[in-house]
Amino acid sequence: RKKTAIRRLGFGLLNKIALLFPYAFWDDNIDSFGCMNESEEERGLFFLFYSYRSLSGGALLLGLVAGDAARKFETMPSQVATDRAMKVLRNIYEK
């Protein structure tokens, strides 16, 4: 039962995408931010972003992908992954 419960958490795999921007459009005072995906199908897809601006010297975000979404992410073309991450960021910041 415990193994089944752990599997249902959907966090066995964690992938990342690095996005470099010409300027930081997010708040300089935060290190991370995230969102809840509305559909269960997109659960775990770019749910959390870390700002590496202070460490990298540039406007760098690292987006996380977990669980089943991380498995799908591994076979996703780079441009599709980037487009999906940008869609999530637009939904957060263009409201």
WOVENSUL-V166750 format. One record per residue. RES is the residue in three letters. OMEGA is omega in radians with two decimals (none if undefined). BURIAL is + if it has 9 or more other C-alpha atoms within 8 Angstrom, else -. Layout:
res=RES omega=OMEGA burial=BURIAL
res=RES omega=OMEGA burial=BURIAL
This chain:
res=ARG omega=-3.11 burial=-
res=LYS omega=3.12 burial=-
res=LYS omega=3.11 burial=-
res=THR omega=3.12 burial=-
res=ALA omega=3.12 burial=-
res=ILE omega=3.12 burial=-
res=ARG omega=-3.13 burial=+
res=ARG omega=3.08 burial=-
res=LEU omega=3.08 burial=-
res=GLY omega=-3.09 burial=+
res=PHE omega=-3.11 burial=+
res=GLY omega=-3.06 burial=-
res=LEU omega=3.13 burial=+
res=LEU omega=3.09 burial=+
res=ASN omega=-3.08 burial=+
res=LYS omega=2.99 burial=-
res=ILE omega=3.10 burial=-
res=ALA omega=-3.13 burial=-
res=LEU omega=3.13 burial=+
res=LEU omega=-3.09 burial=-
res=PHE omega=3.11 burial=-
res=PRO omega=3.10 burial=-
res=TYR omega=3.12 burial=-
res=ALA omega=3.10 burial=+
res=PHE omega=3.13 burial=-
res=TRP omega=-3.10 burial=-
res=ASP omega=3.13 burial=-
res=ASP omega=-3.06 burial=-
res=ASN omega=-3.14 burial=-
res=ILE omega=3.10 burial=-
res=ASP omega=-3.12 burial=-
res=SER omega=3.05 burial=-
res=PHE omega=-3.09 burial=-
res=GLY omega=-3.14 burial=-
res=CYS omega=3.05 burial=-
res=MET omega=3.08 burial=-
res=ASN omega=-3.08 burial=+
res=GLU omega=-3.10 burial=-
res=SER omega=3.11 burial=-
res=GLU omega=3.13 burial=-
res=GLU omega=-3.11 burial=-
res=GLU omega=3.12 burial=+
res=ARG omega=3.12 burial=+
res=GLY omega=-3.08 burial=+
res=LEU omega=3.13 burial=+
res=PHE omega=-3.10 burial=+
res=PHE omega=-3.10 burial=+
res=LEU omega=3.10 burial=+
res=PHE omega=3.06 burial=+
res=TYR omega=3.06 burial=+
res=SER omega=3.08 burial=+
res=TYR omega=-3.10 burial=+
res=ARG omega=-3.09 burial=+
res=SER omega=-3.13 burial=-
res=LEU omega=-3.02 burial=-
res=SER omega=-3.08 burial=-
res=GLY omega=3.11 burial=-
res=GLY omega=-3.12 burial=+
res=ALA omega=-3.04 burial=+
res=LEU omega=3.03 burial=+
res=LEU omega=3.03 burial=+
res=LEU omega=-3.14 burial=+
res=GLY omega=-3.12 burial=+
res=LEU omega=3.11 burial=+
res=VAL omega=-3.05 burial=+
res=ALA omega=3.02 burial=+
res=GLY omega=3.14 burial=+
res=ASP omega=3.12 burial=+
res=ALA omega=3.13 burial=+
res=ALA omega=3.09 burial=+
res=ARG omega=3.10 burial=+
res=LYS omega=-3.13 burial=-
res=PHE omega=-3.09 burial=+
res=GLU omega=3.13 burial=-
res=THR omega=-3.11 burial=-
res=MET omega=3.05 burial=-
res=PRO omega=-3.08 burial=-
res=SER omega=-3.11 burial=-
res=GLN omega=3.10 burial=-
res=VAL omega=3.11 burial=-
res=ALA omega=3.12 burial=+
res=THR omega=3.13 burial=+
res=ASP omega=-3.14 burial=-
res=ARG omega=3.11 burial=-
res=ALA omega=3.12 burial=+
res=MET omega=3.10 burial=-
res=LYS omega=3.11 burial=-
res=VAL omega=3.13 burial=+
res=LEU omega=3.10 burial=-
res=ARG omega=3.11 burial=-
res=ASN omega=3.12 burial=-
res=ILE omega=-2.94 burial=-
res=TYR omega=-3.12 burial=-
res=GLU omega=3.13 burial=-
res=LYS omega=none burial=-
